[in-house]
Amino acid sequence: MRLVAATAGAAITIAVLAGCFWARPFEYNQLDRYLTAAHDFWGFQGSALVSYKGRVLLKQGYGWADAEFEDPNTPRTRFFIGSITKQFTAAAILLLAQEGKLRLDDPITDYLSDYPENPGHRITIRHCLTHTSGLPNYTEIPEVYLQRTSVISQTELLELFRIRPLDFEPGTEFHYSNSGYIVLGAIIEQVSGQSYEAFLHHRILKPLGMLNSGYARRSAAVPERAHGYTIDDTRSIVDAVPVSFSVLHTAGALYSTVEDMLKWDRALYTNSILDETFRAALLTPRASSYAYGWYVELLYGRRHAFHGGFLDGFNTTFERWPDDSLCVIVFSNEDEAPVRKIARGLAAIVFNEEYTFPEQKTPGQVDPAILSDYVGMYSLPDSALSTVYVDNGTLYEQQSGRLRQALIPQAPDTFFSAADNTRLYVFARDRDGLVVAQVVIDEGKVTPAARIEDSETGDILSPRTIITLDSTVLDRYTGTYALHTDREQLESRFLLTVTRHGDHLAAAVAGQTPVEIYPSTATEFFHRQADFRIQFVINESGATTGCVLRLGGAEVSGVLVK
């Protein structure tokens, strides 16, 4: 791996671009102007609320809750909030602890008698709350991603990880894992004698008057519910994949409104649900600045507690500056919306800090032939990998396990994200003109990434270019594959069907909506937006015998059965 010093010109460009911020005296209507600009230039659609020192400064919807029926987003629109659910699960656990019905340092096997004693006796409730349990994150398992529209029971969720090896010894590391919050949900039900949904409704939501919040179900008719959207390859807004909320359960299955979430914010200043001791515990940071269902850090020189939620079609964030009585809630029903940047821009307006104002950008001109200069692998400071590649004449950047970002040219060697035009990507060249690094500039933060030599990339996340294969080659891979899992009782559910669609293939699990995959080599196919690949296995006779699925850093094998 090498990183050669960038040219002086590139260094100057980075310094100038990193300082493009705007601060101005606080004006109440500036909040709406900011969000209107975010709607116009960042594509934000959703609802937002800003409350400061007990006064609501802004409460407004933007864009459509349902474009087909032209229903606008409003402060009463119900959004699926994803992982913001975790703070309610954590609060329910603390409520039971407050009542003396459990202790946070008890092993989970004290409450889940059928959980394997090893490693269950080494994992405590506190470990699950703080993502230090070592439990592998079940949502990173490829077959879960492929069948995320299917209904799954809590028992089956637990089976996804209960007998898998731990990623590390409990309490020694931090790794964000939805699995711990599934365990917490099971403990809540076991200790309370109620379903998670009933306990949350009767003990938290109803007492606080959060009557427009609850446990989500696709089959239920929920009035004023936002429809989820995403962005396709042409940058058009399209319907998102309808994820089954049973897959998220106690780690991410709630819906709410910005008005209801303000009630939750205000409850965290009183003893209405938790007393002062447990409220303080809820927001006390532990491993990697994570508390119980909250990240806690300093931002704008003030204590800042927040958590986001992401799932297909929705991107949400709930942010509080508790010592300043500031609450900012931004919910979007378009999953590429930069909700965290929007929320922090709103807070900066209130605090009179610097922020990036959304503005229109006109794409620059670039010779299509030069795009290949940027194609390659880049190593980020946190050991994550980024790949840059060209697809249909557009440059894309993608980190392992995340959706890709379309990059729009702005100036020589400088691009901006199509989803957030204030996030800049500057490519640095050495004295010979070769691209040696990628520098991401976002909200004044400069993140360099060294380009990796081709010999070092291996099979981790290779740059992807669509090639053309003869139909006879594509037909070799069609059929049904049985995916190998370590859960024999669930084996029959994981059948992968591969079909041919013209010049590419489509893959589907258990009859779900097919995922289109395109060839990059004679045997490897990839999804054009997600970090998902399939490698087909060929025997010495040239016959297809199986496949290997890769999603992020996880993989699962399959055997051709028909």
Rosetta blueprint (number, residue, H / E / L):
1 M L
2 R L
3 L L
4 V L
5 A L
6 A L
7 T L
8 A H
9 G H
10 A H
11 A H
12 I H
13 T H
14 I H
15 A H
16 V H
17 L H
18 A L
19 G L
20 C L
21 F L
22 W E
23 A L
24 R L
25 P L
26 F L
27 E L
28 Y H
29 N H
30 Q H
31 L H
32 D H
33 R H
34 Y H
35 L H
36 T H
37 A H
38 A H
39 H H
40 D H
41 F H
42 W L
43 G L
44 F L
45 Q L
46 G E
47 S E
48 A E
49 L E
50 V E
51 S E
52 Y E
53 K L
54 G L
55 R E
56 V E
57 L E
58 L E
59 K E
60 Q E
61 G E
62 Y E
63 G L
64 W E
65 A E
66 D E
67 A L
68 E L
69 F L
70 E L
71 D E
72 P E
73 N L
74 T L
75 P L
76 R L
77 T L
78 R E
79 F E
80 F E
81 I L
82 G H
83 S H
84 I H
85 T H
86 K H
87 Q H
88 F H
89 T H
90 A H
91 A H
92 A H
93 I H
94 L H
95 L H
96 L H
97 A H
98 Q H
99 E L
100 G L
101 K L
102 L L
103 R L
104 L L
105 D L
106 D L
107 P E
108 I H
109 T H
110 D H
111 Y L
112 L L
113 S L
114 D L
115 Y L
116 P L
117 E H
118 N H
119 P H
120 G H
121 H L
122 R L
123 I L
124 T E
125 I H
126 R H
127 H H
128 C H
129 L H
130 T L
131 H L
132 T L
133 S L
134 G L
135 L L
136 P L
137 N L
138 Y H
139 T H
140 E H
141 I L
142 P H
143 E H
144 V H
145 Y H
146 L H
147 Q L
148 R L
149 T L
150 S L
151 V L
152 I L
153 S L
154 Q H
155 T H
156 E H
157 L H
158 L H
159 E H
160 L L
161 F L
162 R L
163 I L
164 R L
165 P L
166 L L
167 D L
168 F L
169 E L
170 P L
171 G L
172 T L
173 E L
174 F L
175 H L
176 Y L
177 S L
178 N H
179 S H
180 G H
181 Y H
182 I H
183 V H
184 L H
185 G H
186 A H
187 I H
188 I H
189 E H
190 Q H
191 V H
192 S H
193 G L
194 Q L
195 S L
196 Y H
197 E H
198 A H
199 F H
200 L H
201 H H
202 H H
203 R H
204 I H
205 L H
206 K L
207 P L
208 L L
209 G L
210 M L
211 L L
212 N L
213 S L
214 G E
215 Y E
216 A L
217 R L
218 R L
219 S L
220 A L
221 A L
222 V L
223 P L
224 E L
225 R E
226 A L
227 H L
228 G L
229 Y E
230 T E
231 I E
232 D L
233 D L
234 T L
235 R L
236 S L
237 I E
238 V E
239 D E
240 A L
241 V L
242 P L
243 V L
244 S L
245 F H
246 S H
247 V H
248 L L
249 H H
250 T H
251 A H
252 G L
253 A L
254 L E
255 Y E
256 S E
257 T L
258 V H
259 E H
260 D H
261 M H
262 L H
263 K H
264 W H
265 D H
266 R H
267 A H
268 L L
269 Y L
270 T L
271 N L
272 S L
273 I L
274 L L
275 D L
276 E H
277 T H
278 F H
279 R H
280 A H
281 A H
282 L H
283 L L
284 T L
285 P L
286 R L
287 A H
288 S H
289 S H
290 Y E
291 A L
292 Y L
293 G L
294 W L
295 Y E
296 V E
297 E E
298 L E
299 L E
300 Y L
301 G L
302 R E
303 R E
304 H E
305 A E
306 F E
307 H E
308 G E
309 G E
310 F E
311 L E
312 D L
313 G L
314 F E
315 N E
316 T E
317 T E
318 F E
319 E E
320 R E
321 W E
322 P L
323 D L
324 D L
325 S L
326 L E
327 C E
328 V E
329 I E
330 V E
331 F E
332 S E
333 N L
334 E E
335 D L
336 E L
337 A L
338 P L
339 V H
340 R H
341 K H
342 I H
343 A H
344 R H
345 G H
346 L H
347 A H
348 A H
349 I H
350 V H
351 F H
352 N L
353 E L
354 E L
355 Y E
356 T L
357 F L
358 P L
359 E L
360 Q L
361 K L
362 T L
363 P L
364 G L
365 Q L
366 V L
367 D L
368 P H
369 A H
370 I H
371 L H
372 S H
373 D H
374 Y H
375 V L
376 G E
377 M E
378 Y E
379 S E
380 L L
381 P L
382 D L
383 S L
384 A L
385 L E
386 S E
387 T E
388 V E
389 Y E
390 V E
391 D E
392 N L
393 G L
394 T E
395 L E
396 Y E
397 E E
398 Q E
399 Q E
400 S L
401 G L
402 R L
403 L L
404 R L
405 Q E
406 A E
407 L E
408 I E
409 P E
410 Q E
411 A E
412 P L
413 D L
414 T E
415 F E
416 F E
417 S E
418 A L
419 A L
420 D L
421 N L
422 T L
423 R L
424 L E
425 Y E
426 V E
427 F E
428 A E
429 R E
430 D L
431 R L
432 D L
433 G L
434 L L
435 V E
436 V E
437 A E
438 Q E
439 V E
440 V E
441 I E
442 D E
443 E L
444 G L
445 K E
446 V E
447 T E
448 P E
449 A E
450 A E
451 R E
452 I L
453 E L
454 D H
455 S H
456 E H
457 T H
458 G L
459 D L
460 I L
461 L L
462 S L
463 P L
464 R L
465 T L
466 I L
467 I L
468 T L
469 L L
470 D L
471 S H
472 T H
473 V H
474 L H
475 D H
476 R H
477 Y L
478 T L
479 G E
480 T E
481 Y E
482 A E
483 L E
484 H L
485 T L
486 D L
487 R L
488 E H
489 Q H
490 L H
491 E H
492 S H
493 R H
494 F L
495 L E
496 L E
497 T E
498 V E
499 T E
500 R E
501 H E
502 G L
503 D L
504 H E
505 L E
506 A E
507 A E
508 A E
509 V E
510 A L
511 G L
512 Q L
513 T L
514 P L
515 V E
516 E E
517 I E
518 Y E
519 P E
520 S L
521 T L
522 A L
523 T L
524 E E
525 F E
526 F E
527 H L
528 R L
529 Q L
530 A L
531 D L
532 F E
533 R E
534 I E
535 Q E
536 F E
537 V E
538 I E
539 N L
540 E L
541 S L
542 G L
543 A L
544 T E
545 T E
546 G E
547 C E
548 V E
549 L E
550 R E
551 L E
552 G L
553 G L
554 A E
555 E E
556 V E
557 S E
558 G E
559 V E
560 L E
561 V L
562 K L
